[in-house]
Amino acid sequence: MWLPRLLNATEKQRKDWELIGSGVGIHWEEIDEDISVASLLNPEKFMRLANDALHPTPVRALPRPPRIPSAREKRPRRRG
């Protein structure tokens, strides 16, 4: 499983946990980590695995919005 905060925590920090949400999740106060029990039982459905973290899906660039003319460009020219 890919749980970097728990991986990098000390043994003392990992042991200091509490059940939250009537047993729906686990919380580690000192390392600010919350994990649902469902994700622990079925990690492929809920968690990003280590391989995904090493090779993230590339983000596609969004197309540029059309250029909006400035107020100066919109004003009609005066004739002489």
Summary of the structure (lengths in Angstrom):
residues: 80
radius of gyration: 25.4
end to end distance: 75.8
largest distance: 83.4
contacts: 129
relative contact order: 0.14
helix: 35%
strand: 14%
